[in-house]
Amino acid sequence: MPLHVPPAPAPALRCVLAALRSPTAVHEAHTPALRKIQGPLTAELPLPVHVLDRLQASPLTTGGRPPRTRLTGWRFMIRSGDRFVSAADTRLTADGWAFSHFFEGPYVAATERALRQAESLGKNHQPRLLSVPELYMLTLWLHGAVNADASAGLPDAADLLIPLAPAPPGIAPFRPHTVSELLPVLTRRLTPPAPPAPPAVAAPAA
């Protein structure tokens, strides 16, 4: 399979499985679809969630390195039968990995669609999620180094980013872009326009 899904930390998976077995965690979740499920639920397709920091200050457009990224958690797709009904997020705490919350909504279906799209590309990638908080944007990050540590690393210029729906205005969802193509576009989105030049002052009459 072209996609090399990285293994999640075992404690992260265990806390999600424990939450799935907990009637309280499931029924208190803001996920109507999850609460209605009667059959077994499984946690699949673990994806590390990275956040892109300081996009506006990125020197990428001048040939520098991309902005800093940091791992904020692992996301698991929750399957019931033949479909994904929700997702579960985990977070790293002082005591290790902990369950954060279940959720549903457009990003669940969008992630599944983008993963299928990535598989059809026929290239080897390590799938990750890359969040751009400044633009309320989430992308599927296809990292070319398939054996890399999934919790670390910067986007390589040749890596692919697939914006998930809903995407910011003017950014087409599910259209793959290389990092070198997309990050400068996003950076310009956050660059304030230059102030208008002051009106020219006419020279005093002689």
Stockholm file with secondary structure:
# STOCKHOLM 1.0

chainA/1-206         MPLHVPPAPAPALRCVLAALRSPTAVHEAHTPALRKIQGPLTAELPLPVHVLDRLQASPLTTGGRPPRTRLTGWRFMIRSGDRFVSAADTRLTADGWAFSHFFEGPYVAATERALRQAESLGKNHQPRLLSVPELYMLTLWLHGAVNADASAGLPDAADLLIPLAPAPPGIAPFRPHTVSELLPVLTRRLTPPAPPAPPAVAAPAA
#=GR chainA/1-206 SS CCBCCCCCCHHHHHHHHHHHTCHHHHHTSSCHHHHHCCSCCEEEEEEEEEEECCGGGCCGGGTCCCCCEEEEEEEEEEEETTEEEEEEEEEEETTEEEEEEEECSHHHHHHHHHHHHHHHTCSCBEEEEEEEGGGTEEEEEEESCTTSCTTCCCCCTTCEEEECSSCCTTCCTTCCEEHHHHHHHHHHHHSCCCCCCCCCCCCCCC
#=GC SS_cons         CCBCCCCCCHHHHHHHHHHHTCHHHHHTSSCHHHHHCCSCCEEEEEEEEEEECCGGGCCGGGTCCCCCEEEEEEEEEEEETTEEEEEEEEEEETTEEEEEEEECSHHHHHHHHHHHHHHHTCSCBEEEEEEEGGGTEEEEEEESCTTSCTTCCCCCTTCEEEECSSCCTTCCTTCCEEHHHHHHHHHHHHSCCCCCCCCCCCCCCC
//
